[in-house]
Amino acid sequence: MISLDEFYEDFMQSVLSESDSRGLMKSQAFFENVCEELVSIGELTPNYTFAEYQKTCMEVEGYDYDEERNILSILTHKFFQEDEMQTLTKSIIDTKFKRLEGFYEKCLDELYINLEETSEAYSMAYNIYRYSIENKIDKIRFIILSDGALTNRFKSIQSKEINGIKIEYRIVDIDYIYKIQMSQYSGGGFKVNVNLPCLEIPTKSDEYEAYLTVMCGDDLVNIYGEYGQRLLEQNVRTFLQFKGSVNKGIKNTIQYKSDMFFAYNNGITATATSIERDENGNIILINDFQIVNGGQTTSAIYAAKKTSKLDVSNVSVPMKLSVVKDKEKQNEFVSKVSEYANTQNKVNKSDFFSNSPFHKQMKEYSQRVWAPVCDGSQKRTRWFYERVRGEYLNEQAYLTKAKKDKYQMEYPKKQLIDKTFLAKSENAWLQKPHIVCKGAQYSFANFANDITSKLDKDNLCITESYFKDAISRIIMFRTVEKIISSSVWYDGGYRSQTVAYTIAYLSYSIEKAGKFLNFNEIWENQTLPQELIDILSYIAREVYIQINKPQSGHANVSQWAKKEQCWEEMKKLNLSISLPKKLLLNKQDEKYNKKEDRRIKKIDDNIQVQSTVIQMNMSIWIELNSYYMEHVKEYKLSMAQRDILKKMSMGVITLPSEKQSKILYDLYIRAKEDGVDIND
């Protein structure tokens, strides 16, 4: 595992690289980077907003509001941006918290009235005031983000109340950020104190221990109130409010038949990395508690008490708890449990996007495809596809200094592909700017739905050309960010919204003309042609003007930009756009290119399958043949499948053909998906 100092160095490089490539202020790049980490573990919602505001005795960088739990988070930062890690002292902390409190108190005194209506600070101040007067705040968290390390002399700040609302003080320093990313690989998370009677269930598996228990409704409410989405971060289902029949049923049971909840409800399925039990056998501590099925039940019980003010003390929630013995396999185990356990409501395949072949194919291209050499450089580089945050850094953890330098030359930090950023750039080009404006996680979920549907219809759709085009769209997105930041007409605020709508409008205009953008021009140069930059600058200026003039009844620009109606209005701009011929393709060219891409991918996939099968150990085919023979009635294999598998297990087939390899590989994957423990 890498040290904190090594992590700090890489983290700062990430901030500087993102600032440079996207045209962000370094402080904003830092703020967004840390907030995304907090979103990943459920400590912030995907709707957090950067909104810088500084005046005498007031300082804030942004805010977040958890609508389900009525938690308002107001954030500031101490960004040292030094070569060496600095110390976050008590005096700095005290000053920062006082300024956060000062800002909050001014918001209650209608600070928004004195702010420019088109600024994000106005939206922030107005929303905080509105949440307050509508009694929608149960808890406030003042949060300091810092690239410094918290001094050892600092202990804690006690919670207090302001106007009857609980105030919590949080510090997210570089050590905290480090632990978040390392937990992606070590299985580290958090501990939940409980007192649950349990029945241990004997299993023959070496992978996990099994327990049956029951949890009181009040206990579940308290745990969810404390940890929120962190409990559900690997769950496939988000809360749907009391709208669907299942949710209404849960609420009705709580309200009218709470003592029958255990009998009526399927309960929750959960995982952990370890537990502690007392002398009576009760579970008293759960490490890395994850609700992988039953997030709907959990949220419904929480809402029943907090929103509907129902008594949940008589609610008994059955729970099946699996304790994973091997932490290294926790993510894979949780994913499988989620997939097979979620059967109550219809769950889209895209909900399991973490297991999608999309990631595997994008990763393979990122490892195989070299970016063109540009600007006279003699060094060839690749783009790194990061499926899990921190993966780029983790792959360098045990490299020597020389090998690490070589790795970073091959995969420069500026060529890191973050999957949520990829989703934003793709959705913008797919003319969904309103979806992009709803936040990175919402945009990613929408993107997952699209890709899953495409893969269901056509498993050859993720070609090498798609990979290159997707990179080109990322380059475009980053370039537009820089264009806007450096423009004389840009007064600040709503840059992210302007970026999304600018790219969407360009896509819309080209499509309306019956043409396609030639992304190869961007890929080959790893930058946008000046003609395209000029056109995007023109569009961005008009979009910025338009987006700051929301329709009557939509004074909040941030909220207006999230509506499809905003996009429909934007399409009426009727801007005059003329791209040079070299940047455009006609329908025939586009159709031919896609057909050729699919043909090449099919050949590549077949070669890959054949190569994989040939390299597999003979013992695997012996195991598979034995397994399928034992379950012959269940699988109903064809004569050809049985014959090829049998001959492969006997060594009769030494070099399987392309067709034989496909059959053998499908049988292997089928067995793996059914949980067969193949020794490979």
N, C-alpha and C positions, 0 to 999 in steps of 0.2 A: 504494500500500500504506500502511496506517495505521502510525503511529509506535508505539514501545514505550510511550511515555507515554499515548497515546490508548488503547492496548490495556489498560494497567493500569487506567485509569479505568473502562473498560467491564467489565473482568473483576471489579473490586471491586463494581460495581453488580450484576453477576450473582450474586455471593456474597450480598450483602445482600438482594437480591430473593428469592433462593431460601430464605434463612434466614427471611425474613418470611412468604413465602407458604406454606412447608411447616412452619413452627414448629420449625426446626432451630436449634441453637446456631450462631453464625457460624463457629466453628472447624470444626464438623462439615460445614457447607455447603461451606467451603473445601476440607476434606479430600476429600469426595466429588467435588467439581468437578474437582480436580486428578487424582484417581485415575481418573476417567472419561476424562480426556485420555490418561493413560498406558495405559489399556486399549485406547483407540482406535488406538494405535501398537504394541500388542503388548508393552509393557514390564511390564504387570501382567496377571494373568488376570482374567476377569470375577468371580471368586470372592473378591476382596479383601474384607476385613472391617474396619469401623470398631470399635475396642475400646479406649477411652481408659483408661490406667492410669498414675498418677503416684505415686511414693513417693521417699524419699531415695535419690539416686543412680540413679534409674530413671525413665524417661519414654518412653511409647510411645502412639501414636494408633491403630495398627492393624497388620494383617499380611496377607500374601498367600503362597500356596504353589502353585508350578507343579509339578503331579504328574508331568508328562511329563519335565521336565528336572531334577526334584528341587532346585528353587531356592526357598529361603525368603527372603522379603523382609519386613523389620521396619521400620515407618515411624513417623516423628515429624514435627512441623512447627514452624516459627517463623512464626506468623501475626501480622504487625504490625498489620494492618487500619487503616492510616493513610490520610489524604487524599492524601499524596504518597509516592512510592516510597521505601522505606528501603533501607539497605545491610545485607546479610547478612555480618557480620564473621567473621574467623577464630576469635575467642574464642567466639562463639555456636556456630559449627560444631563446634569441638572439644568443647564442653560437651554438645551434643546427641548426638554420636557416642558419647561416654563413657557417657551415660545409656542409650543403646540397647544398648551392649555389656553394661552392668550388668544390664539387664532380661533379656537373652538368657542370661547366666550364671546368674541366679536361676531362670530357667525350667528349666535343666538340674538345679538343686538342688530340683526339685519345688515350685516356687512355688505351683502350682495348688492344693496341699493347703490353703493358708492363705486361699484366696479363696472368695467366695460362689459356690456351684455354679450359681446361676441367672444369674450375670453373664457378659457377653461376654468380659470379661477372663479369667475362669476357662477358657472354651473356648479362648481364644488361648494361654494359658500351658500348658494341658494338651496341646493339639495340638503345640505347639513341642517339648514334652518327649517326646511320643510319636514325632514325626518323628525326633528325635535317637536315642532308644534303639532304634528300628527301623532305624537307618542309612539313612534316606530323605532325607538332606540332602547334596547334593554341593557346594552353594554357598550362601552367605548374603549378602544385600545389605542393608546398613543405609542407609536412604534418608531424607533430610531434604527436606520440602516447604516452600516459602516463597513469600510474596508479595513478598519483598524481592529486590533484585538482588545477586548474588554480588560481593563486593569484587574489584577487579582484582588485589589483592595476593595473593589465594588462587590457588595453582597446582593442586595435586591431593593426594590422600592415597593412598599406596601400598597396594596390596592386601596382606593378610597371612593367616596361618592361625591358627585356634583349634581345637585338638584335631584337627588334620589336615584341617580344612575350610576352603576358600578363603573369605576375607571381602572383599567389595567395598564401597566407600563411594561413595554417589551423592548428588548435590545437584540437586534440581529447583527452580530459582528462577523468578522471573517471566519472565526472558528465555527460559528453556527452554520454558515453557508457551506463550509468544508464538510461538516458532518452530514448535511443534507445530501450532498453529492456522493459521499462515500457510502451512505446508507443504501444507495441504489445497488451496490454490489455486495455489501456485507450483511444486508438484511436488517440493519439497524433501524429502529423506529422509535416507539414510545411504549411506556408501561401503563397499564390500566389496573388500578386497585379495585378488587371486587370481593364478594363473599358469596360464592355460588356452590350449592350442593351439586354433586356430579356423580355420574355412573361411568366408569371406565369400560370401554367396549374392546374386547380382545380382537386384534387384527393379525393377519398373517403377513402383513406388509412391513418391510423394513423402512419405508418412506415416511410413515407418520404414526402418531398415536391418536386414538379416537375417544371422544367423551360426549356424553349427553347431559345437558343441564337445563336449567330454567332461570330466566332473569325477570325481575320485577319491572313493571313499566316505569316506575319512578327512577330506578337505577339506570335503565336504558336512556331515559330522557337526560339524566345528569351526565352520563358518559358522552352522549351525542352533543349536548350543550358545551362540553369542555373541548371535545376533539373535532366535532363537525365532520367535514368531508375527508379528514385524515382517516377516519374509520372506513370510508367508502372509496378511497382513491383507486382501488383495483376492482371495484364493483362495476358491473356492466350497466346498471340502471340508475338513472337519476330520478329524483322525486317528481311526480307528475301532478301535484296538488290533489285536492279531493274532487277529481273530475271523472276518472275512469270508474267502472263498476267495482273493480277490486278495491280501490282507495275508498270509495263510498262505503263499501262493505266493512272495511277496517274501522272507519269512523263510527258507523252504526253499531258495530259490536262493542266498541269502547264505551259509547254513550248509553246503550240500552242493555247490553249483556256482557259487561266487562269480566264477570266471573267465568264466562264461557270462552274467553279469548284463546286459552290454551287448546281447547277442543276444536275451535273453528279455524284457527290460523296455522299455516305451515311453519311459522317461526322463521328463524334465521340460520344461515349456514356461515360459519366463521372459521378463520385459520389463525394460527399463531406460530411463533418460532419456539416458544417455551412457555411453561406455566409453573407456578408454585402452589403447593397445597399445604394446608395446615394439618395438625394431628388428627383431625376428624375426617380428613380426605377432601375437604372443601377447597375449591379453587380460590386463592386469595390474590393472585397476581397473574396477568396475561401480558406477555411480551409481544409487541408487533401485532396487535389485535386488528384483524381485517374482516369486515362483513362482506362476503363475496356474493351472498344471495340473501335478500331480506332488507336491502337498503330502503325499499319502498315501505316496508313495515316499520322500520326504525324511524324514518322521517315522518310517517303518518302518526305514530304515537307521540313524537315530539310536537308536531303541529297541533295534535288534539289537545295537549296540555297547554302549550304556550299561546296558541292562536284561539282555539275554541274554548279554552279554560275548562276542559273536562278532567275529571278525576281518573288518573291511570294507576292508582295505587293497587287496585285489585286485578290489574292486567298481568297475566303470567305468560311470558314469551318463551316458547321452547327454543333451545339452541343446540345445534350440532357443531362441535368444535373439533377441528383437526389440527394437531400440533406437528408441524413439519420438522423432521429430524435433521435434515441437511439444509442449512440456511442457503447454501449456494443454489439449491433447486427451488427455493421458495416461490420466486416469480412464476416459474413454469408450473409448479403445483397449483398455485392460486388461480392461474389462468385456466387450467383444465377444470378445476372445481367450479369456477364461475360458469364456464361453458356448459357443463353437464347439469349444474344445479338450477340454472335459471330457466324454469319451464312454466312459471305461474302466468305471466303475461307474455305476449308475443315479443320476442327479442330479435331485433334485426341482426343480420350477420355482421354488419358494420360495427356493432357494439363490441365485437371481438377483434377489432382491427389490429390490435397489437400482435395477433398471430397471422395477419394477412401476408400472402405471398408478395404483396407490394413491397414490403420492407426488405424481404430477402432479395428481390430483384433489383431494387434501388441500391442495396448494399453491394451486390455483385458488380453492378455497373460502376459504382464509385471505386471499387478495387481494381477494375479492369480498364476503364476508359481514361486515357490521358487527355488533359486539356491542351489545346493548341499552344505552341510557344509564341509569345507576343512581345512587343516592345524590345526586340533584339536580345531577349534573354535566352540563354542556352540551357536553362534548367527546366525539365519537364515536370509538371505537377498534376495532381488529381484533386477532385472535389471529394470531401469526406462526408458521407451520409451518416448522421448521428440519430439512430433510432431511440436511444435512451440518453437523457441529459447527462453529461459527464463522461460519455463513452470515449470521446476523443482523448481526454486526459487519461482515462483509465488504461487505454491501450499503450500509453507511454510509461506507465507506472514503474516497470522493472527494466527499462532500457538504460544502457550506459549513456553517458553524456554524448559520445560520438554518434551512437545509434539514434538517440533522441533528436539530435540536430539534423541528422539525415531524414528521419521520419517527418519532421516539421518542414523540411525543404520539399519533400514529396507531397505532403498534405499541409499547405500553409493555413494558418488560422483563419485568414480571410476567406478561405474556400471551404468553410465548415457549413454543412447544410443542416439546419435545425428543422425538424419535421413540422413544427407549428408555423415557422416562418414560411416554409414551402407551401403549407396549406393556404396562408394568406396570399402569397403571390399567385397561386393557382386560382383561388376563388376570385381574386380581382380580375384576372384575365377571363374567367368564365362569366364575367359580368354579374358578379354578386357582391358589389361593394358594401351593401347594407349588411351582408353576412359578416364580412371582414370587420366591420365597425362594431360588431357585437362582442368582440374579444377573441383572443388567440385560441382559447379552448373550444369555444362555440364554433369558430371557423373551422377548426381541425375536425370536429365531429361531423360537420357538414361535408367537408372534404372526404372524410372516411366513408360516408354514405355514397358519395359519387363514385369513388374508386371501387368500392365493393360491388356496386351495381355494374360498373363497366367490366370488372373481372368476371362477374357471374355470366355476362353475355359473351365475353371474349377474353379468354385467358392469355391471349397473345398481345393485349393492348399496351402493356408496359414494355416498350421496345427501347433499344439504345437511343433512337431518335427522340423518344419521349423524354428520356433522361436528359439528353442534351438540351432539348427545348425547355424543360423545367428549370434547368440551371440558367438558361438565357432569361427566363421570366424572373428568376431571383435577381439576376444582374440588373434587369430593368427596374424592378421594385426598389432596389437599393439606390439606383441612379436617380429615380424620381424623388426619393427622400432627400437626396443631396441637392437636387435642382431646386426644390421648394425652400430648403433651409437657406440657400445662398441667394435667393431672389430678392430684389429690392422691394417688390410689391408684398412680400410676406411679412405680416405684422406679428406673427406668432400665434400659436394655438391651432388646433384642428389639423395638424400636419398629417397625421395618420389617416384621417378621413379623406383629406384632399388627395393623398397618394392613391388610395384604393379607388376612388371615383375617377381619377385621371386615367389610370390604366384601364379601368372598365370602359370608359368612354372611347379610348383609342380602339379597344377590341370591338366595341359596338359599331364604330364608324367603318372599320375595315370589313366587318361581317356584312354590314348594310350595303357595302359596295360590291359584295359577292367575291371578295378576295380573302387571302390568308397571309399572315405576316411570315416572312422568311426568317425564322429564328436562327437559321444557320449563319446568317450574316453576323449575328451577335455572338454565337458560339465560337466561330473561327477567330474572332478578334477579342473575345472575352470582354467586350465593352460595347456600348451603343454607338452606332454611327452618328455623326454630328447632325445629319438631317433629321434623325429620329429624336435626338435630344431637343432640337429646336421646336419640333412639333409638340413634344410632351411638355415643354416649357409653356407653350401657348395654351395648351389644354388646361394645364395645372392652374394658370392664372385665372382663366374663366371659371373653372370649377371652384376655386377658392372664393371668388366673389359670390358665386351662386350658393355655395354651401353655407355662407354666412348670412343668407337671406331666407331663413326657414319660413314655411307657410304660416299663416295666422293660426294660432293655437299650438304652435310648436316652437316656443321661445328657446327651449334648450337645444342647442345645435347638436350636441353629442347624441341625444335621444332621437332627434330628427334624422340624423345620418344613418341610424339603425333601421329605418323603415323603408320598405320596398317602394313606398310612395315617393320618397326622396329620390331614388334612382329613376323612377318614371319621369319625374320632373326634370332631372338632370339630362335625360336623353332628348329633351326638347330644345336644348341649347342651339342645335343646328349650326355647329362650327364648321368652317371651311378647312378641310384637311386634304393635303395632297402629298402622298409619299412617292419617292422615286421607284421606278420599276424594279430595281434590284432588291428592294425590300418586300416585294409582294409576289405571291404565287396565285395562279388561277386554280379553278376547281380541278381541272384535269391533272395538273402538276401535283396538287395535294393528294389526290386519289391515288396516283401512281406511286408517290413516295410512301404512303401508308401501306399499300399492297406489298411493296418491296421490303419495307421494314418487317412486316409480319412474316414474309417468306424467310428472311434471314434469321429472325428470332426463332422460328420453328426449327430451322436447321441447327442453330446454336443449342436450343433446348434439348433436341434429340441427341446431339453429340455429348452434352453434359450428362444426360441420363445414362447413356451407354458407358461413358467413362466412369461414372459413379458405381454402376453395377459391376463392372469388370474389376474395380479396385476393392470391392467388398470381400471380406473373409469368407471362406467356404463354410465355416461354422454357422454363419448367419443363415445361409440357405438351408442347412441341415435343420436348424431350429425352426425356421419358417415352414418347411415341409412337414415336420412333425406336428407343429401347431395346427396347420390347416387340415391335416389328416384327422386330428382329434376333433375338429369342429366342422367336419365336412358337411353335415346337414345344415348348420347355421349359415355357412358362407355360400354354398351351392356354386362352387367354382366350375367353370366349363372344362371340358376334356382337354382343351389346348392349354389352359392355365395350369391344370394339374400336371400335365405331361411335361411342360417346360420347367416348372418348379422342381419336379422330381428329378429330371435329368440334370438340372443345375446343382442340386444337392448331392448327386452321385458323381459329379465331375465329368459327366458325359459331354455337356456343353462347356467348352473351354473359352470360346470367344462368342458370346451371344450377339445376335444381329440387333439392328436398331429396333425392330418390332418385338423381339424376345426381351430386350432390355426394358422396353416400356412396360411390358406385362409384369416382369419381375419387380421392377421398381414400384409399380402400383400396388402389388401385393405386399411389398415391404412397408410402404407408407400406410396402407390400410391397417396392417397389424399394429404399427406404432401408434396410430390414432386411436385404436381400440385398447390401448394401454398394455400391450404385450411387452414384457421386459426382455428385449432382445440384447444380447451381450455384444454390442458393437463399439 
